[in-house]
Amino acid sequence: MAYTTIAARIPRGAERHLQLLMHHEHLDKSAAARKVIALGLAEWRKQEALELIRRGKLTVSAAAKFAGMSIWEMLELIREKKISYIHISKQELEKELEILSE
């Protein structure tokens, strides 16, 4: 895996938590920072995928791929967060109601 270098200032409290992670998982500072960044980005991708579903911008399968999850895991997350993912326009709904009332 290819790496790139970044520099960031973090609060002292965050540094203490990073040191705790380093100690518990026997990691050097760079490896611990990479792990924290990877975990944070994975969580961000899940949250972003849920928001895009909520806005009707992604299908469940596209959101699952974006978040690095299976469709089943995404459906479970959607259920847990109580997100509506079925989007239908007013015109489509009226047409469906017309068909049903005939």
N, C-alpha and C positions, 0 to 999 in steps of 0.2 A: 504494500500500500504506500502510495506517495503521500508525503506530508508537506505542509506549508507552515511557516512560522507566523505567529501572531503575538502581539503584545497587548496586554490589557491590565488596567488597574482595577483591583477588586477591594471591597471593604475588608477591614481587618477581621470582622466576624466571619466572612466567607473564607478567608484564608485559614482561620482556625478549623472550620468544617472541612476544608480541603486537606489540612494536615491530619485530621481525624480519619478521613477516607484513606489517605496514604498509609497511615499506621495500620488500620484494620485490614486493608487489602494488600499490604506489602507492595505498594506502588511508588514509583518516583513521582515528583511533582508534575512532570509533563504527562505521564500516563494517567494520573488522577485528574488533571485538567481535561484531557481528552475524553475521559469517561464521563465527567460531569457535562461537558459540552454535548456529547453524543446523546446522553439521557435527556438533556434539555431540548435538543433539536427534535428528538423522537416525540416528546410530549407536545412541542409546538406543532409538529406536523399533524398529530392527532387532532388538536384543537382547531387548527386551520381547516382540516378536512371536514370536521363537524360544522364549522361556520359556513363553508362553501356548500355543504349539503343543505343546511338551513336556508341559505339564500337561493337554492335551486341552481347553483353554478356547476355542481358535480353530481354525477350519479353515485350510487353506493359503491359500485365496483371501481369507478375512477378514484373515489375518495379513499377506498381501501388501498389501492395501489399507491396513491400519493403518501399515505400514512405508513406504508410498509407493513400492512396487516392483511390477513385473509378477509374475504367478504364476510365470513361468519363472525370473525372478531369485530369487524366494523358494525355489523348489525347488532351485536351485543352491546357495543359502546353506544350506539344510537338509542337502543332501548333503555340503557342505564341513564342516559342524559335526557331521555324523553323528548327527542327531537323528531319533528315531523319531516319526512323526506319524500312525501308524495305531493307533487306540485301540479296543479291543474288550473288552467285559466278559467275565468268566469264564463267565457263563451263555451269552452269545452264542458263545463259543469252544466250549463243551461241545456246544451244539446243532449247530454246524458239524461238529465231529468225529463226532457221532452220524450225521449225514447222510452223511458221507464213508465211514463204516465199514459202512453198509448195503449 
